[in-house]
Amino acid sequence: MLPGALLGAAVAVFLLWQLGKFGWRRYAAAREEVYQPIILMAIAMEMMRRLGPPFSEGRRLGDWTIVEDAVVKWSKGLRGYARKAFCDIFEQNGFGEYEARRLHSLSRGARAEAARRLGQMLAFKAAPDLLQALEDPCAEVRRTASWALANMSQCDEALRLATTGKPRICKDEDLGRNGAVSGRFYWDDGEPVIGCVGGNVQSMGSLGSESPRAPYEDSGYRLNGVSAGAPAALRAKLRQFVGDYSVVVYRTRENVLVRMGYITEHIDFVFPKYLSPDDRISIMGKLVVPAPPKEDPARNRIPEAWVSIHSRDASFGMEYRSCEAVSSYRLHDVPPGDYHIRAAFGEYSYEAPLKVSQTQPMVLDLTLK
């Protein structure tokens, strides 16, 4: 009789728990609708991103979590002005400070989630707390904090903040008078890069030289032979396939502290993950050639098209490579700025400066000669 009663009680508790979750989801969705125009109004106010009533006055129990979840959710996939507006809302309404405090929670799940949100919302003021989290006893917290810092490092302001703290440094007697750098590649959703080919890391001071570069593997990378003393600048490269073409994305990290005979850890790189050819398109167009390109005698087929774009300060770089003989191209996530664009299709080529001044997709046909 007793086991049956316990089973019935357990089933009742489970059903109540599921009913409570269902009720909370409905309530949260309704409260999101209440706060949506308030958040949109804060986005429209460039000088002040503070949320008005009922968030600032008369806030209900649970509204803090609901609004924070909505801000993080709605900011995903955005770029430029819209992304910055959501990050400002996150910072100016206290969500950044709240998540920085949660980094010191007794719950490892709460600490990991806090690090993820700080990285998603580019909460630069929390960089010192995230650097401390690199020493967290929980591996998931260390991984998430490392990703968050790497995600921030893609922005100029975060690169300046990188000098406020030091990554973990471990002694290695085999390095001699040089140092080493190690880390991982992450996607922009926080997951580690696994199963991709064509990734490597190289010191920017040795680009184009015979200095060895470190390949990226699922477990990460380790770049040996980095000159010790002055801060190092690193460039990472990763190739991913999107539909019938591949994209090569470059990322840089500056002000990396390298000490003689030591390994500098947690120097990670964050790359965008493109789920389809239409995902976050910035520039697209046709490759116009005078005549069909000649076949490649080695492969007995028309060669693939190739387009590259690099910023003048080398902080951004991307390449398009077709897997088939197609005469169009797509470039993703190109921020506004001054660039140099190059293209090749068989024996034809193109090269010119390019100014990108908009975040909306731009159609640019390239005439190759």
C-alpha positions as CSV (number, residue, x, y, z in Angstrom):
1,M,0.0,0.0,0.0
2,L,2.8,2.4,0.9
3,P,4.7,2.0,-2.4
4,G,1.5,2.7,-4.3
5,A,0.8,5.8,-2.3
6,L,4.4,7.1,-2.8
7,L,4.0,6.5,-6.6
8,G,0.7,8.3,-6.7
9,A,2.2,11.2,-4.8
10,A,5.2,11.4,-7.1
11,V,2.9,11.4,-10.2
12,A,0.8,14.2,-8.6
13,V,3.9,16.3,-7.9
14,F,5.2,15.7,-11.5
15,L,1.8,16.8,-13.0
16,L,1.7,19.9,-10.8
17,W,5.2,20.7,-11.8
18,Q,4.3,20.4,-15.5
19,L,1.2,22.4,-15.0
20,G,3.2,25.1,-13.2
21,K,5.7,25.3,-16.1
22,F,2.8,25.6,-18.6
23,G,1.2,28.3,-16.6
24,W,4.5,30.2,-16.3
25,R,5.2,30.1,-20.1
26,R,1.7,31.5,-20.8
27,Y,2.2,34.2,-18.2
28,A,5.7,35.1,-19.4
29,A,4.4,35.3,-23.0
30,A,1.7,37.7,-21.9
31,R,4.1,39.9,-20.0
32,E,6.4,40.0,-23.0
33,E,3.6,41.5,-25.0
34,V,3.2,44.2,-22.3
35,Y,6.9,45.1,-22.4
36,Q,7.5,44.9,-26.2
37,P,6.4,48.5,-26.9
38,I,8.4,49.7,-23.9
39,I,11.6,48.0,-25.2
40,L,11.0,49.3,-28.7
41,M,10.6,52.9,-27.3
42,A,13.9,52.5,-25.4
43,I,15.6,51.4,-28.7
44,A,14.2,54.6,-30.4
45,M,15.7,56.8,-27.7
46,E,19.4,57.0,-28.6
47,M,20.5,59.0,-25.6
48,M,18.7,57.0,-22.9
49,R,17.9,53.2,-23.0
50,R,16.2,53.1,-19.6
51,L,12.9,51.2,-19.6
52,G,9.9,53.1,-18.4
53,P,6.8,51.9,-16.4
54,P,5.8,49.3,-15.5
55,F,9.4,48.1,-15.4
56,S,10.8,51.2,-13.6
57,E,7.7,51.5,-11.4
58,G,5.2,48.9,-10.3
59,R,7.2,45.9,-11.6
60,R,5.5,42.6,-10.9
61,L,7.2,39.5,-9.3
62,G,9.1,37.7,-12.2
63,D,9.1,40.7,-14.5
64,W,12.9,41.1,-14.1
65,T,13.6,37.6,-15.5
66,I,10.9,37.9,-18.2
67,V,12.3,41.2,-19.5
68,E,15.9,40.1,-19.4
69,D,15.0,36.8,-21.2
70,A,13.2,38.9,-23.9
71,V,16.1,41.3,-24.4
72,V,18.6,38.5,-24.8
73,K,16.2,36.5,-27.1
74,W,15.3,39.4,-29.4
75,S,18.9,40.5,-29.8
76,K,20.1,37.2,-31.3
77,G,21.0,37.5,-35.0
78,L,21.0,41.3,-35.0
79,R,23.8,43.5,-36.1
80,G,24.9,47.1,-36.1
81,Y,22.6,49.7,-34.5
82,A,19.9,47.3,-33.4
83,R,22.3,45.0,-31.7
84,K,24.0,47.9,-29.9
85,A,20.6,49.2,-28.7
86,F,19.8,45.9,-27.1
87,C,23.2,45.7,-25.4
88,D,22.7,49.3,-24.1
89,I,19.3,48.3,-22.6
90,F,20.9,45.3,-21.0
91,E,23.6,47.4,-19.4
92,Q,21.7,50.6,-18.5
93,N,18.8,48.7,-16.7
94,G,21.1,46.7,-14.4
95,F,21.0,43.3,-16.1
96,G,24.8,43.4,-16.6
97,E,25.5,44.1,-12.9
98,Y,23.0,41.4,-11.9
99,E,24.6,38.7,-14.1
100,A,28.1,39.8,-12.9
101,R,26.9,39.1,-9.3
102,R,25.5,35.7,-10.5
103,L,29.0,34.7,-11.6
104,H,29.7,34.3,-7.9
105,S,26.6,32.1,-7.2
106,L,26.9,28.8,-5.4
107,S,25.1,27.2,-8.3
108,R,27.5,26.2,-11.2
109,G,24.6,26.3,-13.6
110,A,23.8,29.9,-12.6
111,R,27.4,30.9,-13.0
112,A,27.7,29.3,-16.5
113,E,24.4,30.9,-17.6
114,A,25.6,34.3,-16.3
115,A,28.8,34.1,-18.2
116,R,26.9,33.2,-21.4
117,R,24.5,36.1,-21.1
118,L,27.3,38.6,-20.4
119,G,29.1,37.4,-23.5
120,Q,25.9,37.5,-25.6
121,M,25.1,41.1,-24.6
122,L,28.8,42.3,-24.8
123,A,28.8,43.5,-21.1
124,F,32.3,45.0,-21.2
125,K,32.2,46.1,-17.6
126,A,32.0,42.5,-16.5
127,A,35.3,41.6,-18.1
128,P,37.2,41.5,-14.8
129,D,34.6,39.2,-13.3
130,L,34.8,36.9,-16.4
131,L,38.6,36.8,-16.1
132,Q,38.2,35.6,-12.6
133,A,35.7,33.0,-13.8
134,L,38.5,31.4,-15.9
135,E,39.7,29.9,-12.6
136,D,36.3,28.6,-11.7
137,P,36.4,24.9,-10.4
138,C,33.6,24.0,-12.9
139,A,34.8,23.3,-16.4
140,E,31.6,24.5,-18.0
141,V,31.8,27.8,-16.3
142,R,35.5,28.2,-17.4
143,R,34.5,27.3,-21.0
144,T,31.6,29.7,-21.1
145,A,33.6,32.6,-19.5
146,S,36.4,32.0,-22.0
147,W,33.8,32.2,-24.9
148,A,32.3,35.4,-23.5
149,L,35.7,37.1,-23.3
150,A,36.5,36.0,-26.9
151,N,33.2,37.2,-28.1
152,M,33.9,40.6,-26.6
153,S,37.3,40.7,-28.1
154,Q,35.8,40.9,-31.6
155,C,34.9,44.6,-30.7
156,D,37.5,47.4,-30.5
157,E,36.4,48.4,-27.1
158,A,36.8,44.9,-25.8
159,L,40.3,44.7,-27.3
160,R,41.2,47.7,-25.2
161,L,39.7,46.1,-22.1
162,A,41.8,43.0,-22.7
163,T,44.7,44.7,-21.1
164,T,42.8,45.0,-17.8
165,G,43.4,41.4,-16.9
166,K,45.7,38.5,-17.7
167,P,44.8,35.0,-19.0
168,R,46.0,32.0,-17.2
169,I,49.8,31.4,-17.7
170,C,51.4,28.0,-17.1
171,K,55.1,27.1,-17.1
172,D,56.5,24.9,-19.8
173,E,60.3,24.1,-19.7
174,D,60.4,23.0,-23.3
175,L,59.6,26.4,-24.7
176,G,63.1,27.8,-24.2
177,R,63.2,31.6,-24.8
178,N,59.9,31.7,-26.6
179,G,56.3,31.4,-25.4
180,A,53.2,29.6,-26.5
181,V,49.5,30.5,-26.8
182,S,46.6,28.0,-26.6
183,G,42.8,28.2,-26.8
184,R,39.7,27.1,-28.7
185,F,37.4,28.1,-31.5
186,Y,33.7,28.8,-30.6
187,W,30.6,29.5,-32.6
188,D,28.8,32.7,-31.8
189,D,26.1,30.7,-30.0
190,G,28.7,29.6,-27.4
191,E,29.2,26.1,-28.6
192,P,32.8,24.9,-29.4
193,V,33.8,24.3,-33.0
194,I,34.0,20.6,-33.7
195,G,34.5,18.7,-37.0
196,C,35.5,21.6,-39.2
197,V,38.5,21.6,-41.5
198,G,40.8,24.4,-42.6
199,G,41.3,26.1,-39.3
200,N,44.6,27.5,-38.0
201,V,46.1,30.2,-35.9
202,Q,49.2,32.2,-36.7
203,S,51.1,35.2,-35.2
204,M,50.4,38.3,-37.2
205,G,54.1,39.2,-37.0
206,S,55.0,36.1,-38.9
207,L,52.3,36.2,-41.7
208,G,53.8,35.3,-45.0
209,S,57.0,33.9,-43.4
210,E,58.2,30.3,-42.8
211,S,57.2,30.5,-39.1
212,P,54.9,27.5,-38.2
213,R,51.2,28.0,-37.8
214,A,49.1,25.9,-35.4
215,P,46.3,23.8,-36.9
216,Y,43.0,23.8,-35.1
217,E,41.7,20.5,-33.8
218,D,38.5,19.6,-31.9
219,S,40.4,19.9,-28.6
220,G,41.7,23.4,-29.5
221,Y,45.1,24.7,-30.7
222,R,48.5,25.4,-29.3
223,L,50.8,27.9,-31.1
224,N,54.5,27.4,-30.1
225,G,57.4,29.6,-30.9
226,V,55.7,33.0,-30.2
227,S,58.2,35.8,-29.5
228,A,58.1,36.6,-25.8
229,G,58.2,40.1,-24.3
230,A,56.0,42.4,-26.4
231,P,52.3,41.7,-26.6
232,A,51.4,39.5,-29.5
233,A,48.7,39.8,-32.2
234,L,47.2,36.6,-33.5
235,R,45.1,35.8,-36.5
236,A,42.8,32.8,-36.7
237,K,41.2,31.3,-39.8
238,L,38.2,28.9,-40.1
239,R,36.4,27.5,-43.1
240,Q,32.8,26.3,-43.1
241,F,30.5,25.1,-45.9
242,V,27.3,26.9,-46.6
243,G,25.1,25.4,-49.3
244,D,27.1,25.0,-52.5
245,Y,30.0,27.2,-51.4
246,S,32.4,27.6,-48.5
247,V,33.2,30.7,-46.4
248,V,36.6,31.4,-44.8
249,V,36.4,33.8,-41.9
250,Y,39.4,35.5,-40.2
251,R,39.5,36.7,-36.6
252,T,42.2,38.6,-34.8
253,R,43.3,39.0,-31.1
254,E,45.6,41.8,-30.0
255,N,47.5,42.6,-26.8
256,V,48.1,38.9,-26.0
257,L,50.5,38.6,-23.1
258,V,53.4,36.1,-24.0
259,R,56.1,35.3,-21.4
260,M,59.3,33.4,-22.0
261,G,58.9,29.7,-21.2
262,Y,55.2,30.0,-20.5
263,I,51.9,29.0,-22.2
264,T,49.2,31.7,-22.3
265,E,45.9,29.9,-22.1
266,H,42.3,30.9,-22.9
267,I,43.1,32.9,-26.0
268,D,39.9,31.9,-27.9
269,F,38.3,33.0,-31.1
270,V,34.6,33.3,-31.9
271,F,33.3,32.6,-35.4
272,P,29.8,33.1,-36.9
273,K,27.8,30.0,-37.8
274,Y,25.9,30.4,-41.1
275,L,22.9,28.0,-41.3
276,S,21.9,28.9,-44.9
277,P,23.1,30.9,-47.8
278,D,20.7,33.7,-46.9
279,D,21.8,33.9,-43.3
280,R,23.1,37.4,-42.5
281,I,24.0,38.3,-46.1
282,S,25.9,41.6,-46.4
283,I,27.1,41.7,-50.0
284,M,26.0,39.6,-53.0
285,G,26.2,39.8,-56.7
286,K,27.4,38.3,-60.0
287,L,30.9,37.8,-61.3
288,V,30.7,39.2,-64.9
289,V,33.4,37.7,-67.2
290,P,34.0,38.4,-71.0
291,A,33.7,34.7,-71.8
292,P,33.3,31.4,-70.0
293,P,36.5,30.5,-68.1
294,K,38.7,27.8,-69.5
295,E,38.6,24.4,-67.9
296,D,41.2,23.5,-65.4
297,P,43.3,20.7,-67.1
298,A,44.2,19.2,-63.8
299,R,40.6,18.8,-62.7
300,N,39.0,18.6,-66.2
301,R,36.4,21.2,-65.2
302,I,35.8,25.0,-64.9
303,P,37.6,26.3,-61.8
304,E,35.7,27.6,-58.8
305,A,35.0,31.3,-58.2
306,W,36.8,33.1,-55.4
307,V,36.1,36.4,-53.7
308,S,37.8,37.9,-50.7
309,I,37.3,41.1,-48.7
310,H,39.6,42.5,-46.0
311,S,39.5,45.7,-43.9
312,R,42.3,48.1,-44.2
313,D,43.3,47.6,-40.6
314,A,43.3,43.8,-41.0
315,S,40.7,43.5,-38.2
316,F,38.1,41.8,-40.5
317,G,38.5,39.3,-43.3
318,M,36.3,36.9,-45.2
319,E,36.6,34.7,-48.4
320,Y,34.0,33.1,-50.6
321,R,34.9,30.0,-52.5
322,S,32.4,28.2,-54.7
323,C,32.2,24.4,-54.7
324,E,30.8,24.4,-58.2
325,A,31.4,26.5,-61.3
326,V,29.0,29.3,-60.5
327,S,29.2,33.0,-61.4
328,S,27.7,34.6,-58.3
329,Y,29.0,35.2,-54.8
330,R,27.8,36.0,-51.2
331,L,29.6,37.6,-48.3
332,H,28.2,37.5,-44.8
333,D,28.4,39.8,-41.8
334,V,30.5,42.6,-43.3
335,P,30.3,45.6,-41.0
336,P,30.4,49.2,-42.3
337,G,34.0,50.4,-43.1
338,D,36.7,50.6,-45.7
339,Y,37.7,47.4,-47.4
340,H,39.7,45.9,-50.3
341,I,37.9,43.4,-52.4
342,R,39.4,40.9,-54.8
343,A,37.9,38.3,-57.0
344,A,39.0,35.5,-59.4
345,F,37.1,33.2,-61.7
346,G,39.4,31.1,-64.0
347,E,41.8,33.4,-65.8
348,Y,39.8,36.5,-65.0
349,S,40.4,38.7,-61.9
350,Y,39.1,41.9,-60.1
351,E,40.6,44.1,-57.5
352,A,39.4,47.5,-56.0
353,P,38.8,49.4,-52.8
354,L,35.2,49.2,-51.4
355,K,33.4,51.3,-48.8
356,V,30.5,49.6,-47.0
357,S,28.2,52.2,-45.3
358,Q,25.1,50.2,-44.6
359,T,24.1,47.1,-42.7
360,Q,21.4,46.1,-45.1
361,P,22.3,43.6,-47.9
362,M,24.1,45.3,-50.8
363,V,24.0,44.1,-54.4
364,L,27.4,44.5,-56.1
365,D,28.2,42.9,-59.4
366,L,32.0,42.6,-60.2
367,T,33.3,42.9,-63.7
368,L,36.4,40.7,-64.1
369,K,39.0,41.2,-66.7
